[in-house]
Amino acid sequence: MSAQGSIQVFIDEETGEMWFEIDGLPDKLCENTAAALIEGFKMQGATVKKTNVGNAGGDGQKRTQSIG
């Protein structure tokens, strides 16, 4: 069974700043997804903020990551 989660994209209309929130994925998949977004969007100097959102059961912790 595949993990289900979401990726939200936010863009500040005034500054053009873009950031992502990855939600509801197991830890390693969340990290890999964040790395792929950073590389794919050429987000040099991007920061990643991890937040535990509770135990997913079965496959470990689910996390939320914000990239911006």
C-alpha positions as CSV (number, residue, x, y, z in Angstrom):
1,M,0.0,0.0,0.0
2,S,1.4,3.4,-0.9
3,A,1.6,6.3,1.6
4,Q,-0.9,9.1,1.2
5,G,-0.1,12.7,1.9
6,S,-0.4,16.1,0.4
7,I,1.9,18.8,-0.9
8,Q,0.6,22.4,-0.8
9,V,2.2,25.2,-2.7
10,F,2.1,28.8,-1.4
11,I,3.2,31.9,-3.3
12,D,3.4,35.3,-1.8
13,E,1.9,37.6,-4.4
14,E,3.8,40.7,-3.1
15,T,7.3,39.2,-2.8
16,G,7.1,36.2,-5.2
17,E,8.4,34.0,-2.4
18,M,7.3,30.3,-2.8
19,W,7.1,27.6,-0.2
20,F,5.7,24.1,0.1
21,E,4.2,22.1,2.9
22,I,4.4,18.3,2.7
23,D,2.0,16.6,5.0
24,G,1.1,13.1,6.1
25,L,4.0,11.0,4.8
26,P,6.4,8.7,6.6
27,D,9.6,10.3,7.7
28,K,12.0,9.0,5.0
29,L,9.5,9.6,2.1
30,C,8.9,13.1,3.4
31,E,12.6,13.8,3.4
32,N,13.0,12.4,-0.1
33,T,10.1,14.5,-1.3
34,A,11.5,17.6,0.2
35,A,14.9,17.0,-1.4
36,A,13.3,16.4,-4.8
37,L,11.3,19.7,-4.6
38,I,14.3,21.7,-3.5
39,E,16.3,20.2,-6.4
40,G,13.5,20.4,-9.0
41,F,12.7,24.1,-8.2
42,K,16.3,25.1,-7.8
43,M,15.5,26.5,-4.3
44,Q,19.1,27.4,-3.3
45,G,19.4,28.3,0.3
46,A,16.0,26.7,1.1
47,T,15.3,25.7,4.7
48,V,13.3,22.7,5.8
49,K,11.3,22.7,9.0
50,K,10.2,19.3,10.3
51,T,7.2,19.0,12.7
52,N,6.1,15.7,14.2
53,V,2.3,15.3,13.8
54,G,1.8,12.1,15.7
55,N,2.3,8.4,15.2
56,A,1.1,7.1,11.8
57,G,1.0,3.5,13.1
58,G,2.4,0.6,11.1
59,D,5.1,2.5,9.1
60,G,6.3,4.9,11.8
61,Q,6.0,8.6,12.3
62,K,4.3,10.9,9.8
63,R,5.8,14.4,9.5
64,T,5.0,17.8,8.1
65,Q,7.8,19.6,6.4
66,S,7.8,23.2,5.3
67,I,10.3,24.2,2.6
68,G,10.9,27.9,1.9
